[in-house]
Amino acid sequence: MKQTKIIGLIVLLAFGITAGALISPLLAQQQIAASPQTTCFVGESSNAACSGNWIYFAGNTSGLDSGAWLIRVNSETGQIWHKDGKRIVPLEERE
């Protein structure tokens, strides 16, 4: 019984190696359809990140949580949000 399992494992391993060598890498890769949404790009040293339609800028003016700041910009509408305490609220212009 033990010998049968070892032979079966060797055959299975040989089949996997052979199949892996014969399958074209292009055939094995998934084809991803182009997304209808625009992609967000930010500069390398901009301290920014993208997530969907949002661009996030974050930083810290001190080693404390109270010095942390966060700004979120909607790339479609241009609306700006900022961190106010623990909440992110839209920026309101003063008159």
N, C-alpha and C positions, 0 to 999 in steps of 0.2 A: 504494500500500500504506500509506504513512504517513498519507494523507488518510483512508483507511478506518478506521484506528485512532483518529484524532482524532474522527471522527464517531461511532464506537462509544462512545468515552469520554464524549462530550457526551450521547449518548442515555442511557447508563447513569447518569450524574450527574443528568440530568433525571428519570429514573425514580425514583432514590433520594430526591430532594427531594420529589417528588409523593407517593410512598408514605409518607415521614416525616410529611408534612403531613396525610395522610388517616387514618392509623392513630391511633386514640384512645390517649392516654397510659395510661389504665386498662387497655386491652387489651394494651399493650406491656409493662406491669409484670408481674413474676412473682408469682403468688399463693403465699405461704409458709404452709405448714400450721402450726398452733399446736403448739409443743413440749410434750410431756407433762411435761418437767422444770420445776421451779420456777426462776425467774430470781433471780439474786443481785443485791442492791442495796447499795451502800455510799454513805456521805455524801461530798459534794464535797471537803471539807477533811480527810478522815479518813486520808489517806495509805495507802489500801487499794485492792486490786484483786481482782476475782473471776475465777475460772476454773473452770467446772463447779460442783462442790460445795465448792470450796476458796475461802477468803477469805485473801488475803495482806496482811500489814502489813510494811513495810520501812522502814528508815531508816539513818542513819549518824551516829555520835556524833563522828566526826572525819573528816578528809580521807583517811584511810588505810583499806585494806580490812579491817584488823583491827577497826575501829570499826563496821563494817557489821553490822546485825542484821536478821533475817528471822523472822517468825512466820507459821505457816500453820494455819488453823482449818478443820476439816471442818464445814460448815454443817448437815449431817444428824446427825452423832453428837456434835459438840462436842469432838472430840479435837483437842488442840493439839500442834503440832510446832514445833521451833525449829532455827535454824542452829547447829550445833556444829562449828566449823571449816569444812570444805568440805561436810559432810553435813547433811541435814535429818533430825532424829531426833525421835521422840515425846517429849513432856514427861512425866517421871516424877515423881510427888509423893513428897517425902521424908517418912519416918515420924517 
